[in-house]
Amino acid sequence: MTSVLGRFSGRTKLLWGVCVAGILAVALPTAASAPAAVNRKVVRYEVKIANSDIKAGGAKASVMAPKSVVRSVVTDYAKYGKVITKFEQARVVGKSGDRTDVYLQVPILKGAAKIWAVVRFDQPQRMEKSDVVRARMVKGNVKRLDAVWRIREIDQQNSELELELLIVPDMPAPRSLVVSEARGAAAKAVSDARREAERRQAAAK
């Protein structure tokens, strides 16, 4: 009697094992096909720039919006003052062919000083899977101000937005502090642009 129950118990366990395996075989492909949780962290970094002793400050973040929507925010220069809150002032001041001149004013050193510059933005350029928008200072109260936006497609509904910002001040200042300011400004700009892109994407649905 005991041996019969033992055999029955073993068969029962085997049956349960087959059932569980079948359930997992159905469920696992569904879980694998679901998109991974989007990392919302804004990553800050610094990078060496050609012809500059000072590094650029950079930041990047994922955006829950298609690349085309993110690009529409990055190139909406007339609304920079409303979208990117780091800019105390931002306005379009002219056109030069397919380039756009934008006046920007940004506080630094915790408001102790202000940078102003007229920055010329080029048309977006396609580079591999990214759209790149480059900008260089035309005039201002710093020696150099360069900006590079990169918008990379992750999939049809998600993108990665990146900004590298080089500031070369026309005043004595510790390089580490200047780079830190650039990193912070880039992170704020990326965060604000992401919020606006996701707002536009939600409004379009």
N, C-alpha and C positions, 0 to 999 in steps of 0.2 A: 504493500500500500504506500509506504513511504517513498519507494523508488518511483512509483507511478506519479505521485505528486511532484517529486523532484523533476521528472521529465516534463511534466506539464508546466511547472514553474519556469524551466529553461526555455520551453517553446514560447511561453507567454512573454518572457523577456526579449526573445528574438523578435517576436511580433511587434512589440512596442518599439524596439530599435529600428525596425523597418519603417514603421509609421512615422517616427520622429525624423528619420532621414528623408522621407518623402516630403514632410512638411518643410524642412530646411531647404530642400532642393527647390521648392516653389518660392519660398520667402527670400532666400539669399539673393537671387538675381534682382529682385525688386529693390532690396536694400542697396545693392551695389550700383544700381542705375540711378538712385537718388543723388542729387547734387550734395557735395560735402558742405558743411557749414562754412559760410564765408567769414574769413578773418577780417575783423573790422579795425584792427590796429593800424595806426599811422606810423610807419617805420621811418625813423630819421637816420641820416647817414651823412658822410662828407666824401668828396671826390676831388681828385687832382684835375685841374683844368689847364689846357695848353696856354703857355705864355703868361702864367700867373703864379706868383709865389704863395698866394693865398688860395686855400681850397674852397670849393663851392659847398654850400650846405644843401642837402637834398632831403626829400621826403616822398614816400609813395604809399598808396593804399588801394584796396579793392573797392570797386564801385558797383552797386547793383543797378546798372543801367548799361545799355548798349554803347559801343564805342562812338557811334554817330551822335548820341545824346550828350555824352561827355565832351566831345569835340565842339558841339554847339555852345557849351558853357565856356570852355577855354577861349574860344574865339569871339565871345560876346563882350568885346572890350568896353562897349558903352555902359555895361552893367557891372563892371568890376567893382565900382564903389559900393554897390549894394550887396553884391555876392561875396566878395572877399573883404571881410571886415578888418583885416590887418591894414588895408590901405585907408589912410585918412582922407585922401583925395584920389580920384581916378577918373579921367575923362579923355575922350578921343579929341586930339588937337589937330589932326591932319592925315592926309593920305599921300603916299608916294608910290605910284603904280599900284601893284597888288599888295603893298605893305601898309600897315596902319600904325600911326604914331599916337602913343598914349602917354599922357602926363600922369605920373604916379608920385605920391608922397607917403612915406612910411616912417613911423617913429621907431627909433632904436635906443639902446642903452636905457631901457625902461622909461622912455619918453624924454630923456635928457637931451637928445638930439633928433633931428629929422633928416631923412634922405629924400631928395626930390630928383626926378629925372624924367626926361622925355625918352621913352623907350620905343624902338621901332620893331614891330612884330611882323615876321615873314608869314607868308601863306603856309598852311600845313603841308608837310612833305611826307609822302608814304615811304617808310623804311621797314622792310620785311612785314611783320604783323602789327607795326606801330605807326601811328600818325605823330609826327614831330613838329612842334611849333617853336621856332627860335626867335629870340629877341635880343637886341643890343641897344645900349644907351646911345642916344644922339647928342644929348647935353644934359648936364646936371651938376650937383654939388659933390659928386664922388668921382674918383678916377675911372672907375669902370663898374658897370652893372650889366650882367648878362643873365638871361633866363632861358631855360629849355623845358618845355612841357613835353611829356611823352604819354601817349594814350595807347595802351595795348589791349587788344581783344582777348578775353579769356574764353568766352563763348558768346552766343548770340544775345544773351541777356546780362552779361557781366564783363567788366573791364578792369584794368589796372591803370591808375593815374599817378604820374610821377612828375615832380618839379625839381630842377636843380637851379639854384640861385647863387650867383657869384657877385659879391659886393667887395669892391676895393675902395676903402674910404680915403678921403683927401685930408686926413687928420691922423695924428698919432693915436694908435689904439692897439691893444694886444690882439694878435691874430686869432688866438683861441676864442676871444670874446666876439670878434667879427664873424667867425665861422659859426659860433653858437647862435648868434642873432640870425644868420642866414638860414640855418637849420630850422629855427623856430618859425621864421616867416614862411618858409617853404611848407612846413607842416600845417600851419594855419591856412595857407592858401589851398592846399590839397584837401583839407578837411572841409573847408567852406565850399569849394567847387564840387566835391562829392555830394554834399547835402543838396546843392542846387540841382545837380544832375538827377539825383534820385527823386527830387520833388517834381521835376519836369517829366520824368518817366512815369511816375504815379499819376500825374495829371493827364497824361496821354492815354491811359488805359480806360 
